Amino acid sequence: ERGYGKGTGWGLFIAREILAVTGMTLKECGTEGTGARFEIELPPGHFRENGE
């Protein structure tokens, strides 16, 4: 049983590697003491809106 702070640490690593294959990056942008916050950055022109 895993409790608070007992994760394996693989989640962010795997997410970063998958995003890197597609040219995207994972960036930590949180404020210390307020919890974790991350942004996924897409290269310019590599997104589309619904219906396009």
N, CA, C and O of each residue as an XYZ file, in Angstrom:
208
protein
N       0.849     -1.179      0.000
C       0.000      0.000      0.000
C       0.890      1.236      0.000
O       1.804      1.362      0.815
N       0.608      2.142     -0.926
C       1.372      3.386     -0.991
C       0.613      4.473     -0.264
O      -0.608      4.573     -0.378
N       1.325      5.275      0.472
C       0.725      6.406      1.157
C       1.240      7.700      0.552
O       1.839      7.700     -0.524
N       1.005      8.782      1.239
C       1.464     10.097      0.791
C       2.976     10.087      0.615
O       3.709      9.667      1.511
N       3.441     10.552     -0.546
C       4.876     10.631     -0.804
C       5.549      9.297     -1.032
O       6.773      9.201     -0.937
N       4.779      8.264     -1.332
C       5.352      6.929     -1.495
C       5.313      6.455     -2.942
O       5.417      5.253     -3.188
N       5.171      7.343     -3.891
C       5.107      6.942     -5.297
C       6.448      6.442     -5.799
O       7.470      6.598     -5.131
N       6.436      5.844     -6.971
C       7.658      5.295     -7.550
C       8.479      6.351     -8.270
O       9.674      6.162     -8.498
N       7.843      7.470     -8.630
C       8.563      8.508     -9.353
C       8.591      8.302    -10.856
O       9.216      9.090    -11.566
N       7.939      7.276    -11.360
C       7.969      6.981    -12.789
C       6.973      7.812    -13.589
O       7.181      8.007    -14.786
N       5.917      8.301    -12.989
C       4.860      8.982    -13.735
C       5.332     10.180    -14.532
O       5.060     10.269    -15.729
N       6.029     11.097    -13.896
C       6.502     12.291    -14.605
C       7.572     11.944    -15.626
O       7.625     12.545    -16.699
N       8.417     10.987    -15.302
C       9.450     10.560    -16.244
C       8.816     10.011    -17.516
O       9.200     10.395    -18.621
N       7.852      9.120    -17.363
C       7.197      8.519    -18.529
C       6.442      9.576    -19.323
O       6.506      9.583    -20.553
N       5.730     10.466    -18.645
C       5.004     11.539    -19.332
C       5.967     12.408    -20.134
O       5.688     12.743    -21.285
N       7.086     12.771    -19.541
C       8.070     13.607    -20.235
C       8.622     12.912    -21.472
O       8.776     13.537    -22.521
N       8.922     11.621    -21.354
C       9.472     10.872    -22.484
C       8.459     10.730    -23.617
O       8.820     10.869    -24.785
N       7.208     10.458    -23.291
C       6.172     10.350    -24.323
C       5.988     11.685    -25.034
O       5.897     11.728    -26.261
N       5.934     12.760    -24.280
C       5.780     14.084    -24.888
C       6.978     14.442    -25.754
O       6.813     15.063    -26.804
N       8.181     14.063    -25.333
C       9.390     14.377    -26.097
C       9.344     13.741    -27.483
O       9.822     14.337    -28.449
N       8.783     12.553    -27.595
C       8.674     11.875    -28.887
C       7.826     12.695    -29.855
O       8.061     12.660    -31.063
N       6.859     13.420    -29.347
C       5.971     14.219    -30.185
C       6.423     15.675    -30.305
O       5.729     16.487    -30.917
N       7.570     16.009    -29.731
C       8.090     17.369    -29.815
C       7.559     18.304    -28.748
O       7.826     19.505    -28.786
N       6.811     17.768    -27.797
C       6.265     18.587    -26.717
C       7.163     18.481    -25.486
O       7.974     17.561    -25.379
N       7.014     19.423    -24.564
C       7.793     19.391    -23.332
C       6.870     19.524    -22.128
O       5.772     20.073    -22.219
N       7.337     19.015    -21.012
C       6.630     19.102    -19.742
C       7.434     20.039    -18.855
O       8.625     19.822    -18.633
N       6.783     21.080    -18.349
C       7.489     22.114    -17.596
C       6.837     22.296    -16.230
O       5.620     22.451    -16.133
N       7.641     22.277    -15.188
C       7.153     22.531    -13.830
C       7.010     24.033    -13.674
O       7.939     24.779    -13.983
N       5.854     24.486    -13.197
C       5.631     25.929    -13.089
C       4.893     26.293    -11.805
O       4.271     27.352    -11.727
N       4.957     25.432    -10.810
C       4.258     25.685     -9.559
C       5.009     26.638     -8.651
O       6.165     26.981     -8.903
N       4.348     27.056     -7.606
C       4.930     27.900     -6.578
C       5.190     27.034     -5.355
O       4.315     26.283     -4.923
N       6.369     27.136     -4.805
C       6.739     26.311     -3.661
C       5.720     26.441     -2.533
O       5.318     27.543     -2.161
N       5.317     25.307     -2.005
C       4.377     25.287     -0.897
C       2.909     25.285     -1.288
O       2.042     25.222     -0.416
N       2.609     25.352     -2.591
C       1.210     25.395     -3.020
C       0.797     24.167     -3.818
O      -0.305     24.145     -4.365
N       1.629     23.163     -3.901
C       1.312     21.961     -4.667
C       2.000     21.966     -6.015
O       2.562     22.973     -6.447
N       1.942     20.833     -6.661
C       2.604     20.680     -7.956
C       1.739     21.244     -9.076
O       0.513     21.128     -9.058
N       2.403     21.856    -10.047
C       1.711     22.359    -11.227
C       2.652     22.198    -12.411
O       3.835     22.532    -12.333
N       2.112     21.683    -13.504
C       2.915     21.439    -14.690
C       2.192     21.967    -15.911
O       0.963     22.017    -15.945
N       2.966     22.363    -16.916
C       2.412     22.799    -18.195
C       2.981     21.910    -19.282
O       4.142     21.504    -19.223
N       2.160     21.613    -20.272
C       2.623     20.913    -21.462
C       2.795     21.976    -22.533
O       1.845     22.677    -22.882
N       4.012     22.093    -23.052
C       4.300     23.102    -24.073
C       4.329     22.440    -25.444
O       5.034     21.454    -25.659
N       3.550     22.998    -26.366
C       3.497     22.501    -27.731
C       4.346     23.389    -28.619
O       4.387     24.602    -28.412
N       5.030     22.811    -29.608
C       5.766     23.633    -30.558
C       4.782     24.502    -31.344
O       3.640     24.094    -31.555
N       5.202     25.682    -31.778
C       4.309     26.556    -32.544
C       3.730     25.823    -33.760
O       4.455     25.152    -34.494
N       2.425     25.959    -33.960
C       1.758     25.364    -35.112
C       1.422     23.891    -34.981
O       0.952     23.290    -35.947
N       1.644     23.291    -33.829
C       1.398     21.862    -33.656
C       0.126     21.580    -32.858
O       0.105     20.667    -32.032
N      -0.908     22.337    -33.091
C      -2.181     22.075    -32.435
C      -3.291     22.478    -33.383
O      -3.077     23.230    -34.333
N      -4.455     21.977    -33.116
C      -5.618     22.368    -33.917
C      -6.831     22.437    -33.008
O      -6.904     21.740    -31.997
N      -7.754     23.261    -33.367
C      -8.995     23.373    -32.613
C      -9.989     22.363    -33.153
O      -9.858     21.912    -34.291
N     -10.978     22.004    -32.356
C     -12.006     21.059    -32.802
C     -12.662     21.549    -34.082
O     -12.943     22.738    -34.235
N     -12.901     20.628    -34.991
C     -13.589     20.969    -36.225
C     -12.677     21.361    -37.364
O     -13.152     21.598    -38.475
N     -11.387     21.437    -37.123
C     -10.471     21.818    -38.210
C      -9.878     20.599    -38.858
O      -9.085     20.720    -39.792
